[in-house]
Amino acid sequence: MASKGFDISGMATKYNVQCADGRIIRTGAFADMDGKRVPLCWNHDHSDPDNVLGYAVLHSQEDGMRADAYFDDTNSRVKGVKSKLRMGTPMTFSIHANQLKQAGNEVIHGVIREVSLVLAGANPGAVIDHMALAHSDGFWTEEEAIITFPDEIQHSLDSVEPEDPEEPEEPEENEASEEGELEHADDDKKKESEPEKDDDEDEETIEDVLNSMTDKQRDVTFALVGMAAEEKEGEKEMAHTNIFEENGAVKQSHSLTHADKMQILEYADAEKSFQRGLQRWAEENLEEGDELSHGGIDAEAFTYLLPEFKNVNGEGNRDLWEDDIEWVGEVVNGAHKVPFARVKTETIDARGLYRAKGWKKGNRKTEMGDAKILHRETTPTMVYAKQQVNRQDILDLKGNFEYVPFIRQTMQKALKFELAYDTLFGDGREEGDDDKVREECIRPIWKDDDMYTIHVDLDVDAMAASLQGTDTQTYFGEGFVESEAMIKVILDTLIDYRGSGNMVAFMDPREVNKLLLARDRDGHRMYKSKAELATALNVRKIVEVQQIAELEPRTAGEGKDAKKKQLVALMVNMNDYAYGNVSGGEVTHFENFDIDYNNYKYLDETYLSGAMRKIKSAIAIEIDVTDSF
């Protein structure tokens, strides 16, 4: 039984013939690869480790580069490849090379990175002219060779007389083809015994090294087989592939230069995605039919090794970081609506009229006195939210982010927020600001006249003194003292309150927390929940509004008597506040397209008025901060 050498052998590429991609490889272009071992792959496919079928030993000849190929029998895919070779499936060798030096279309130097088995190669002289595959009986023979040419000429086994397997008969000259491929077989007989088993018995084989690796190390090694060394900027790459692909067109593979990599990273940063940056670079630098590779790893494998980031909440699901607006619905939805925009309130002041008089005989009877009529008129104003977006931006974001629905939602929220904010606290912008919502048209509850909103001070110091004199802190915490002070001022103010009752307390969350943490002198929590605190404050519910802490103090009084008051809590039943607008003045949406600048424009607007409709129907609890100014 003969000692097994290569499994298949043939010309990997031939010099001085024109390849299907138009290149001509000149004599000695790959001479430096003589004796080098390179991966043996299937169809130049580097995306799957199983496509590495074994290795090939290269031999430099005057007419080209020859390859002796050795299969890795531990690879499950090799069995199928061998079977196809035995049954006569036409195959040829094809090379993948880079670091090419060219003069026009002539390749004068390069580095072969791998040799592949393909159904039809791009180099007309690339053939498999010797095959020595082991049978189940352990014998192998060169006489079973299938010689495949680019024009699909096949020599069957009938034309060869089998001889001693250890001494294969050289083909006779009348068996040579027009191209002289069988003459390569003569050359190969001199080299087929090159891999001597006896010389390598003490050295580790590739299989031994791979078996010593972990599964993860082995997968990474296979994925990186064929990876080229870093090529210099400006160098090119050549990969001969199956000419049956892409309707006969040859795919051209390109290695990435250092400049290419820097450009891709720059695009990835701009696109916020490595994959999109790579795609952008490919669209700008590759021609139709070209295939991107990085040192032998194609784009699909490159994307697999550097995967795209994925949203942990599911694709398309984005958290929205926005201002605190949960309280907005409580204001806008709770307000009373009337179908006219110019509103007025009329109140008859009948105080002091409800006393009848006694009469003595002979005295003149006098009138009870006249009632007063209090009235106020409020005119409407326009409140709007406007936005625009360029059509190109919409198209660029399509499929990744639906920008227009987001804009519509943002505009609707902005309009409602503005109405609610102006209703409770006022616009807050400086007088003369073109964007200021007129406060005489949408009257803010906090800053309204004392006839409609009762303004009272929260005197914490007075409550502390009344609880325990000067030693209050020894027995009571700050939260307890403040909660008691607030309860007292509310109870006192309810005496003058004339609203519908069932009020809501709009408060700063920090103030709510301070009251909830209040403890009595025994260390027990005074209020276990906001519901208990709301009951103690005589309101229906507590609604937290973060924006209260950002409000500028209100100025109360004039001249020397002016005071600065900071809002702590605003208590009101929103049904005692009215919005008025006529038909057509309700919130209306408009869209327009500016063909000059390619912009979509969106507008939401409403024409309305807003005012308290009952006197003494709101309570504003404040702290005097005059000394801070």
C-alpha positions as CSV (number, residue, x, y, z in Angstrom):
1,M,0.0,0.0,0.0
2,A,1.5,3.3,-1.1
3,S,2.1,6.2,1.2
4,K,-0.4,8.8,0.5
5,G,0.7,12.2,-0.7
6,F,-1.5,15.0,-2.1
7,D,-5.2,14.4,-2.7
8,I,-5.5,16.5,-5.8
9,S,-3.0,18.5,-7.8
10,G,-3.0,20.9,-10.7
11,M,-2.3,24.4,-12.0
12,A,-3.6,27.0,-9.6
13,T,-3.0,29.8,-12.1
14,K,-1.1,30.1,-15.4
15,Y,1.1,32.9,-16.5
16,N,0.8,35.1,-19.6
17,V,-2.9,34.2,-20.3
18,Q,-5.8,36.7,-20.1
19,C,-8.1,36.0,-17.2
20,A,-11.9,36.6,-17.3
21,D,-11.4,39.9,-15.4
22,G,-9.1,41.2,-18.1
23,R,-5.9,40.8,-16.0
24,I,-2.8,39.0,-17.3
25,I,-0.5,37.5,-14.7
26,R,3.1,37.8,-15.9
27,T,5.8,35.2,-15.4
28,G,7.1,35.0,-11.9
29,A,4.4,37.2,-10.3
30,F,3.9,34.7,-7.5
31,A,7.3,33.1,-7.5
32,D,7.8,34.1,-3.9
33,M,5.0,31.7,-2.9
34,D,7.1,28.7,-3.9
35,G,6.7,26.0,-1.1
36,K,4.2,28.1,0.9
37,R,1.2,26.5,2.5
38,V,-2.2,28.3,2.0
39,P,-5.8,27.4,2.9
40,L,-7.8,25.3,0.5
41,C,-11.3,26.7,0.4
42,W,-14.6,26.1,-1.4
43,N,-15.6,28.8,-4.0
44,H,-13.7,31.6,-2.1
45,D,-16.4,31.6,0.6
46,H,-14.8,32.7,3.9
47,S,-18.1,33.2,5.8
48,D,-18.3,29.6,7.1
49,P,-15.3,27.7,8.8
50,D,-16.5,24.5,7.2
51,N,-15.7,26.0,3.7
52,V,-12.0,25.5,4.6
53,L,-11.5,22.1,3.1
54,G,-7.8,21.7,3.9
55,Y,-4.6,23.3,2.6
56,A,-2.6,23.5,-0.6
57,V,1.2,23.6,-1.1
58,L,2.2,26.0,-3.9
59,H,5.0,25.3,-6.3
60,S,6.5,27.9,-8.7
61,Q,7.0,26.8,-12.3
62,E,8.0,28.7,-15.4
63,D,4.4,28.7,-16.8
64,G,2.5,29.3,-13.6
65,M,1.9,28.3,-10.0
66,R,1.0,24.7,-9.2
67,A,-0.9,23.5,-6.2
68,D,-0.8,20.1,-4.4
69,A,-4.0,20.0,-2.3
70,Y,-4.6,18.0,0.9
71,F,-8.1,17.5,2.3
72,D,-9.0,17.7,6.0
73,D,-10.9,14.5,6.5
74,T,-12.3,15.7,9.8
75,N,-14.3,18.3,7.9
76,S,-17.8,16.9,7.2
77,R,-18.0,18.9,3.9
78,V,-14.9,17.2,2.4
79,K,-16.7,13.9,1.9
80,G,-19.2,15.5,-0.4
81,V,-16.4,17.3,-2.4
82,K,-14.5,14.1,-2.8
83,S,-17.6,12.3,-4.0
84,K,-18.2,15.0,-6.6
85,L,-14.6,14.7,-7.8
86,R,-14.9,10.9,-8.1
87,M,-18.1,11.1,-10.1
88,G,-16.6,13.4,-12.6
89,T,-18.0,16.8,-11.6
90,P,-15.9,19.4,-13.5
91,M,-13.9,21.6,-11.1
92,T,-10.8,23.8,-11.3
93,F,-8.5,25.6,-9.0
94,S,-8.8,29.4,-8.5
95,I,-6.6,31.7,-6.5
96,H,-7.4,34.6,-4.1
97,A,-4.5,37.1,-4.0
98,N,-3.8,40.6,-2.8
99,Q,-1.0,43.1,-2.3
100,L,-0.9,43.2,-6.1
101,K,1.6,45.3,-8.1
102,Q,0.2,46.1,-11.5
103,A,1.3,47.8,-14.7
104,G,-1.9,48.5,-16.4
105,N,-3.8,45.2,-16.5
106,E,-0.6,43.2,-16.0
107,V,0.0,41.7,-12.6
108,I,3.7,41.6,-11.9
109,H,3.7,40.7,-8.2
110,G,1.3,39.6,-5.5
111,V,0.6,37.3,-2.6
112,I,-1.7,34.2,-2.9
113,R,-3.8,34.0,0.3
114,E,-5.9,30.9,-0.5
115,V,-6.6,28.4,-3.3
116,S,-10.3,27.4,-3.9
117,L,-12.1,24.7,-5.7
118,V,-14.6,26.2,-8.1
119,L,-16.9,24.9,-10.9
120,A,-15.2,27.2,-13.4
121,G,-12.2,29.4,-12.9
122,A,-11.3,32.8,-14.3
123,N,-7.8,31.8,-15.4
124,P,-8.0,29.6,-18.6
125,G,-4.9,27.6,-17.6
126,A,-6.1,26.7,-14.1
127,V,-6.8,22.9,-14.0
128,I,-6.9,19.9,-11.8
129,D,-4.8,17.3,-13.6
130,H,-4.0,14.7,-10.9
131,M,-6.3,13.2,-8.3
132,A,-5.4,10.6,-5.7
133,L,-8.3,10.0,-3.4
134,A,-8.4,7.1,-0.9
135,H,-11.0,4.3,-1.2
136,S,-12.5,2.4,1.7
137,D,-10.0,-0.4,1.1
138,G,-7.2,2.1,1.9
139,F,-5.7,2.1,-1.7
140,W,-5.4,5.3,-3.7
141,T,-4.4,5.7,-7.3
142,E,-3.5,8.5,-9.7
143,E,-5.1,6.7,-12.6
144,E,-8.5,7.8,-11.3
145,A,-7.7,11.4,-12.2
146,I,-10.3,13.7,-13.7
147,I,-8.7,16.4,-15.8
148,T,-11.0,19.4,-16.0
149,F,-10.5,22.3,-18.5
150,P,-12.3,25.6,-18.7
151,D,-14.2,24.4,-21.9
152,E,-15.4,21.4,-19.8
153,I,-13.3,18.7,-21.7
154,Q,-13.2,15.6,-19.6
155,H,-11.0,12.6,-19.9
156,S,-12.8,9.5,-18.6
157,L,-11.2,6.6,-16.9
158,D,-11.7,4.3,-19.9
159,S,-8.7,6.0,-21.7
160,V,-6.3,5.0,-18.9
161,E,-5.0,1.5,-18.3
162,P,-4.6,0.9,-14.5
163,E,-1.1,-0.3,-13.4
164,D,0.6,-0.8,-10.1
165,P,-0.9,1.8,-7.7
166,E,2.6,2.5,-6.4
167,E,4.1,3.1,-9.8
168,P,1.4,5.1,-11.8
169,E,2.0,5.0,-15.6
170,E,2.9,8.2,-17.2
171,P,0.4,9.3,-19.8
172,E,1.4,8.8,-23.4
173,E,1.9,11.7,-25.7
174,N,-1.1,10.8,-27.9
175,E,-3.3,11.4,-24.8
176,A,-2.2,15.1,-24.5
177,S,-4.9,17.7,-25.1
178,E,-4.6,20.7,-27.4
179,E,-3.7,22.9,-24.4
180,G,-1.0,20.4,-23.2
181,E,-2.5,20.0,-19.8
182,L,-1.3,16.5,-19.4
183,E,2.2,17.7,-19.6
184,H,1.5,19.3,-16.2
185,A,0.8,15.9,-14.9
186,D,4.3,14.9,-16.0
187,D,5.7,17.7,-13.9
188,D,3.6,16.8,-11.0
189,K,5.0,13.3,-10.8
190,K,8.2,14.8,-9.7
191,K,6.5,16.7,-6.8
192,E,3.6,14.6,-5.7
193,S,5.6,12.9,-3.0
194,E,6.7,16.3,-1.5
195,P,4.8,16.1,1.8
196,E,6.8,13.2,3.4
197,K,4.9,11.7,6.3
198,D,8.1,10.2,7.7
199,D,9.8,13.6,8.0
200,D,6.8,15.1,9.9
201,E,6.1,12.4,12.4
202,D,7.6,14.3,15.3
203,E,5.9,17.6,14.4
204,E,2.4,18.7,15.3
205,T,0.0,18.6,12.5
206,I,-2.7,21.2,11.9
207,E,-5.3,18.7,13.1
208,D,-3.3,18.2,16.4
209,V,-3.2,22.0,17.0
210,L,-6.9,22.4,16.2
211,N,-7.8,19.5,18.5
212,S,-6.0,21.2,21.4
213,M,-8.1,24.3,21.1
214,T,-11.4,25.1,22.8
215,D,-14.6,25.2,20.6
216,K,-14.6,29.0,20.7
217,Q,-10.9,29.2,19.7
218,R,-11.4,26.8,16.9
219,D,-14.4,28.7,15.5
220,V,-12.5,32.0,15.5
221,T,-9.5,30.3,13.9
222,F,-11.6,28.9,11.1
223,A,-13.3,32.3,10.6
224,L,-10.0,34.0,10.2
225,V,-8.4,31.4,7.9
226,G,-7.4,33.2,4.8
227,M,-7.1,36.7,6.4
228,A,-4.5,38.7,4.6
229,A,-1.8,40.8,6.3
230,E,-2.5,44.5,6.4
231,E,-2.0,45.8,2.9
232,K,-0.4,49.1,2.1
233,E,-2.5,52.0,1.1
234,G,-3.1,52.0,-2.6
235,E,-2.6,48.2,-3.1
236,K,-5.2,46.1,-4.9
237,E,-6.5,42.7,-4.5
238,M,-7.5,39.9,-6.9
239,A,-9.9,37.0,-6.3
240,H,-10.7,34.6,-9.2
241,T,-14.2,33.2,-8.7
242,N,-16.7,31.0,-10.4
243,I,-17.6,32.5,-13.8
244,F,-21.0,30.9,-13.6
245,E,-22.0,33.4,-10.9
246,E,-23.8,36.7,-11.6
247,N,-24.8,35.7,-15.1
248,G,-21.3,35.1,-16.2
249,A,-19.8,38.3,-14.7
250,V,-16.8,37.9,-12.5
251,K,-17.2,39.2,-9.0
252,Q,-14.2,41.3,-8.0
253,S,-13.1,41.3,-4.3
254,H,-11.3,44.3,-2.8
255,S,-9.2,44.4,0.3
256,L,-9.5,47.4,2.5
257,T,-6.5,49.8,2.7
258,H,-5.7,51.8,5.8
259,A,-7.3,54.9,4.3
260,D,-10.4,52.8,3.5
261,K,-10.7,51.7,7.1
262,M,-10.3,55.3,8.4
263,Q,-13.0,56.4,6.0
264,I,-15.4,53.6,7.0
265,L,-14.9,54.5,10.7
266,E,-15.6,58.2,9.9
267,Y,-18.8,57.2,8.1
268,A,-19.8,54.9,10.9
269,D,-19.5,57.7,13.4
270,A,-21.6,60.0,11.2
271,E,-24.2,57.4,10.6
272,K,-24.2,56.1,14.2
273,S,-23.9,52.6,12.8
274,F,-21.0,50.5,11.6
275,Q,-23.1,48.6,9.1
276,R,-24.5,51.8,7.6
277,G,-21.1,53.4,7.5
278,L,-19.7,50.3,5.7
279,Q,-22.6,50.4,3.3
280,R,-22.1,54.1,2.5
281,W,-18.4,53.4,1.8
282,A,-19.2,50.5,-0.5
283,E,-21.8,52.6,-2.4
284,E,-19.2,55.3,-3.0
285,N,-16.2,53.1,-3.8
286,L,-17.4,49.8,-5.3
287,E,-18.7,49.3,-8.8
288,E,-21.8,47.2,-9.6
289,G,-20.9,43.5,-9.3
290,D,-18.0,44.1,-7.0
291,E,-17.7,42.3,-3.7
292,L,-16.2,43.8,-0.6
293,S,-13.8,41.7,1.5
294,H,-11.4,42.4,4.3
295,G,-8.3,40.3,4.2
296,G,-10.4,37.4,2.8
297,I,-13.5,37.9,5.0
298,D,-16.4,39.1,2.9
299,A,-19.0,41.7,3.9
300,E,-21.4,39.2,5.3
301,A,-18.8,37.6,7.6
302,F,-17.4,41.1,8.5
303,T,-20.9,42.1,9.6
304,Y,-21.2,38.8,11.6
305,L,-18.0,39.5,13.4
306,L,-19.0,43.1,14.1
307,P,-22.8,42.9,14.6
308,E,-25.1,45.8,14.6
309,F,-26.3,47.1,18.0
310,K,-29.8,46.0,18.8
311,N,-32.5,47.7,20.9
312,V,-33.0,45.8,24.2
313,N,-36.6,47.1,24.2
314,G,-37.3,45.8,20.7
315,E,-36.6,47.4,17.4
316,G,-38.4,50.7,16.9
317,N,-39.2,51.0,20.6
318,R,-37.6,54.2,22.0
319,D,-38.0,55.7,25.4
320,L,-39.0,59.3,25.5
321,W,-37.3,61.6,27.9
322,E,-39.6,64.6,28.3
323,D,-40.7,67.1,30.9
324,D,-43.1,66.2,33.6
325,I,-46.5,66.6,31.9
326,E,-48.7,64.1,33.7
327,W,-50.5,67.0,35.4
328,V,-51.4,68.6,32.1
329,G,-54.4,66.4,31.5
330,E,-55.7,67.2,35.0
331,V,-55.8,70.9,34.1
332,V,-56.9,70.9,30.4
333,N,-59.5,68.1,30.7
334,G,-60.8,69.3,34.0
335,A,-61.6,72.8,32.9
336,H,-65.1,73.9,32.0
337,K,-65.6,74.5,28.2
338,V,-68.0,77.1,26.7
339,P,-68.8,77.5,23.0
340,F,-67.9,81.2,22.8
341,A,-64.5,82.9,22.9
342,R,-65.4,86.3,24.5
343,V,-66.3,85.5,28.1
344,K,-67.3,87.5,31.0
345,T,-68.2,86.8,34.6
346,E,-70.8,88.7,36.6
347,T,-71.1,88.4,40.4
348,I,-73.6,90.3,42.6
349,D,-72.1,91.5,45.8
350,A,-74.9,91.1,48.2
351,R,-72.9,91.2,51.4
352,G,-74.6,93.3,54.1
353,L,-78.0,93.1,52.4
354,Y,-79.3,90.2,54.4
355,R,-80.5,92.2,57.4
356,A,-84.1,93.3,57.8
357,K,-84.9,96.3,60.0
358,G,-87.2,96.9,62.9
359,W,-89.9,99.7,62.8
360,K,-91.3,101.9,65.4
361,K,-94.5,103.8,65.0
362,G,-93.9,107.3,63.7
363,N,-90.5,106.5,62.2
364,R,-89.6,106.6,58.5
365,K,-88.7,103.3,56.9
366,T,-85.3,103.2,55.1
367,E,-84.1,101.1,52.2
368,M,-81.8,98.1,52.8
369,G,-79.1,99.4,50.4
370,D,-78.0,98.6,46.9
371,A,-76.3,95.4,45.7
372,K,-73.1,95.7,43.7
373,I,-72.5,93.9,40.4
374,L,-68.9,92.7,39.9
375,H,-68.0,91.7,36.3
376,R,-64.9,90.9,34.2
377,E,-64.5,90.4,30.5
378,T,-61.8,88.2,28.9
379,T,-61.0,88.2,25.2
380,P,-59.5,85.3,23.2
381,T,-55.9,84.9,22.0
382,M,-54.1,82.6,19.5
383,V,-51.9,79.8,20.9
384,Y,-50.0,77.7,18.4
385,A,-47.3,75.1,17.9
386,K,-45.4,75.0,14.6
387,Q,-42.8,72.7,13.2
388,Q,-41.1,71.9,9.8
389,V,-39.0,69.1,8.5
390,N,-37.1,68.6,5.2
391,R,-38.5,65.9,3.0
392,Q,-35.0,64.4,2.5
393,D,-34.7,63.9,6.2
394,I,-38.0,62.1,6.3
395,L,-36.8,59.8,3.5
396,D,-33.4,59.2,5.1
397,L,-35.1,58.2,8.4
398,K,-37.8,56.0,6.8
399,G,-37.8,52.5,8.1
400,N,-35.6,53.5,11.0
401,F,-37.6,56.2,12.7
402,E,-41.1,57.6,11.8
403,Y,-40.3,61.2,12.2
404,V,-43.6,62.8,11.1
405,P,-45.8,61.0,13.6
406,F,-43.3,61.9,16.3
407,I,-43.5,65.6,15.3
408,R,-47.3,65.5,15.3
409,Q,-47.3,63.9,18.8
410,T,-44.8,66.5,20.1
411,M,-46.8,69.4,18.7
412,Q,-50.0,68.2,20.3
413,K,-48.3,67.8,23.7
414,A,-46.6,71.2,23.4
415,L,-50.0,72.9,22.8
416,K,-51.7,71.2,25.7
417,F,-48.7,71.8,28.0
418,E,-48.7,75.6,27.1
419,L,-52.4,75.9,27.9
420,A,-52.1,74.1,31.2
421,Y,-49.0,76.0,32.2
422,D,-50.5,79.4,31.3
423,T,-53.7,78.4,33.1
424,L,-52.0,77.6,36.4
425,F,-49.0,79.9,36.5
426,G,-49.0,82.3,33.5
427,D,-46.8,82.5,30.5
428,G,-43.7,83.7,32.4
429,R,-42.0,85.3,29.4
430,E,-40.9,88.9,29.5
431,E,-43.4,91.7,28.5
432,G,-42.7,92.6,24.9
433,D,-41.7,89.0,23.9
434,D,-43.4,88.2,20.6
435,D,-44.0,84.6,21.8
436,K,-45.7,85.6,25.1
437,V,-49.2,84.4,25.6
438,R,-51.2,87.3,26.8
439,E,-52.1,86.8,30.5
440,E,-55.2,89.0,30.2
441,C,-56.6,86.5,27.7
442,I,-55.7,83.3,29.5
443,R,-55.8,84.4,33.1
444,P,-53.3,82.5,35.3
445,I,-54.9,81.1,38.5
446,W,-51.8,81.8,40.7
447,K,-51.5,85.5,39.6
448,D,-55.2,86.2,39.4
449,D,-56.9,89.0,41.3
450,D,-57.6,88.4,45.0
451,M,-61.3,88.5,44.1
452,Y,-60.9,85.1,42.4
453,T,-57.8,83.5,44.0
454,I,-57.1,83.7,47.7
455,H,-53.4,84.3,48.4
456,V,-52.2,83.2,51.9
457,D,-48.7,82.9,53.4
458,L,-47.4,79.7,54.9
459,D,-45.9,80.8,58.3
460,V,-43.8,77.8,59.4
461,D,-42.0,79.8,62.1
462,A,-45.3,80.8,63.8
463,M,-46.4,77.2,63.8
464,A,-43.1,76.1,65.3
465,A,-43.4,78.6,68.1
466,S,-47.0,77.7,68.8
467,L,-46.2,73.9,69.0
468,Q,-43.3,74.0,71.5
469,G,-42.0,77.4,71.9
470,T,-38.3,77.8,71.1
471,D,-37.5,74.1,71.7
472,T,-39.7,72.8,68.9
473,Q,-36.9,71.0,67.0
474,T,-36.2,68.8,70.1
475,Y,-39.7,67.3,69.8
476,F,-40.9,67.8,66.2
477,G,-39.2,67.5,62.8
478,E,-39.4,70.1,60.0
479,G,-41.9,68.1,58.0
480,F,-44.3,67.8,60.9
481,V,-44.1,71.5,61.6
482,E,-44.7,72.4,58.0
483,S,-47.6,70.0,57.5
484,E,-49.3,71.4,60.6
485,A,-48.7,75.0,59.3
486,M,-50.2,74.1,55.9
487,I,-53.2,72.4,57.4
488,K,-53.9,75.4,59.7
489,V,-53.6,77.9,56.8
490,I,-55.9,75.8,54.6
491,L,-58.5,75.5,57.3
492,D,-58.4,79.2,58.0
493,T,-58.7,80.1,54.3
494,L,-61.6,77.8,53.7
495,I,-63.7,80.2,55.7
496,D,-63.5,82.7,52.8
497,Y,-63.5,80.1,50.0
498,R,-66.5,80.3,47.6
499,G,-65.6,77.7,45.0
500,S,-67.3,74.3,44.2
501,G,-65.2,72.4,46.7
502,N,-63.6,69.0,45.9
503,M,-60.3,70.8,45.1
504,V,-57.1,69.4,43.7
505,A,-53.8,70.4,45.2
506,F,-51.0,71.1,42.6
507,M,-47.7,70.9,44.5
508,D,-44.0,70.6,44.1
509,P,-42.9,66.9,44.5
510,R,-40.2,67.9,47.0
511,E,-42.8,69.6,49.2
512,V,-45.0,66.5,49.0
513,N,-42.1,64.3,50.1
514,K,-41.3,66.6,53.0
515,L,-44.8,66.3,54.3
516,L,-45.0,62.5,53.8
517,L,-41.8,62.1,55.8
518,A,-43.3,64.1,58.7
519,R,-43.1,62.2,62.1
520,D,-44.6,62.9,65.4
521,R,-42.6,63.2,68.6
522,D,-42.7,59.4,69.0
523,G,-41.2,58.9,65.6
524,H,-44.3,57.6,63.9
525,R,-45.1,58.7,60.3
526,M,-48.0,61.1,60.2
527,Y,-49.2,60.1,56.8
528,K,-48.7,56.7,55.3
529,S,-49.7,57.8,51.7
530,K,-50.6,60.7,49.5
531,A,-54.2,59.8,50.0
532,E,-53.9,60.3,53.7
533,L,-52.1,63.6,53.2
534,A,-54.7,64.8,50.8
535,T,-57.4,64.1,53.3
536,A,-55.5,66.0,56.0
537,L,-55.2,69.0,53.5
538,N,-58.9,68.9,52.7
539,V,-58.4,68.2,49.0
540,R,-59.6,65.5,46.6
541,K,-56.2,64.5,45.4
542,I,-52.6,65.8,45.2
543,V,-51.1,66.3,41.8
544,E,-47.3,66.7,41.6
545,V,-45.9,69.4,39.3
546,Q,-42.2,69.6,39.0
547,Q,-42.3,73.0,37.2
548,I,-43.4,74.8,40.5
549,A,-39.9,74.7,41.7
550,E,-38.7,76.6,38.6
551,L,-41.3,79.5,38.9
552,E,-40.1,83.0,39.5
553,P,-41.6,84.6,42.6
554,R,-44.8,86.7,42.2
555,T,-44.7,90.4,43.1
556,A,-47.5,91.3,45.4
557,G,-48.3,94.9,46.1
558,E,-46.7,98.1,44.8
559,G,-43.9,100.4,45.8
560,K,-42.4,100.1,49.2
561,D,-45.1,97.6,50.2
562,A,-44.2,95.1,47.3
563,K,-43.4,91.6,48.4
564,K,-41.9,88.6,46.7
565,K,-44.0,85.5,47.1
566,Q,-42.9,81.9,46.1
567,L,-45.7,79.4,45.3
568,V,-45.9,76.3,47.5
569,A,-49.3,74.8,46.5
570,L,-52.2,75.8,44.3
571,M,-55.6,74.4,45.2
572,V,-58.6,74.6,42.8
573,N,-61.4,72.7,41.3
574,M,-60.6,73.1,37.6
575,N,-64.3,73.0,36.8
576,D,-64.4,76.6,38.2
577,Y,-62.1,77.6,35.4
578,A,-63.5,78.1,31.9
579,Y,-62.0,77.8,28.4
580,G,-64.0,79.6,25.7
581,N,-63.7,79.2,21.9
582,V,-66.0,79.6,18.9
583,S,-66.6,77.0,16.2
584,G,-63.4,76.8,14.2
585,G,-61.3,78.1,17.2
586,E,-60.8,74.7,18.6
587,V,-57.4,73.0,18.2
588,T,-56.9,72.7,14.4
589,H,-54.1,71.0,12.5
590,F,-52.7,72.4,9.2
591,E,-50.1,71.0,6.8
592,N,-48.2,72.6,3.9
593,F,-45.4,71.8,1.6
594,D,-42.8,74.5,0.6
595,I,-41.6,73.5,-2.9
596,D,-38.9,76.1,-2.9
597,Y,-37.1,74.6,0.1
598,N,-38.5,71.1,0.0
599,N,-39.9,71.5,3.6
600,Y,-43.1,70.0,5.1
601,K,-44.6,72.5,7.5
602,Y,-47.0,71.6,10.3
603,L,-49.2,73.8,12.5
604,D,-51.5,73.2,15.4
605,E,-53.3,76.2,16.8
606,T,-56.3,77.2,18.9
607,Y,-58.1,80.5,19.4
608,L,-59.5,80.7,23.0
609,S,-59.8,82.5,26.2
610,G,-59.5,81.3,29.8
611,A,-60.6,82.7,33.2
612,M,-62.0,81.7,36.6
613,R,-65.7,81.8,36.6
614,K,-66.3,82.0,40.3
615,I,-65.0,84.4,42.9
616,K,-62.8,83.1,45.7
617,S,-62.6,79.7,44.1
618,A,-58.8,79.0,44.3
619,I,-56.3,79.1,47.1
620,A,-52.6,79.9,46.5
621,I,-50.3,79.0,49.4
622,E,-47.1,81.0,49.3
623,I,-43.9,81.7,51.2
624,D,-42.6,85.3,51.6
625,V,-39.1,85.3,50.1
626,T,-38.7,89.1,50.0
627,D,-35.6,88.9,52.2
628,S,-33.9,86.8,49.6
629,F,-33.9,89.6,47.0
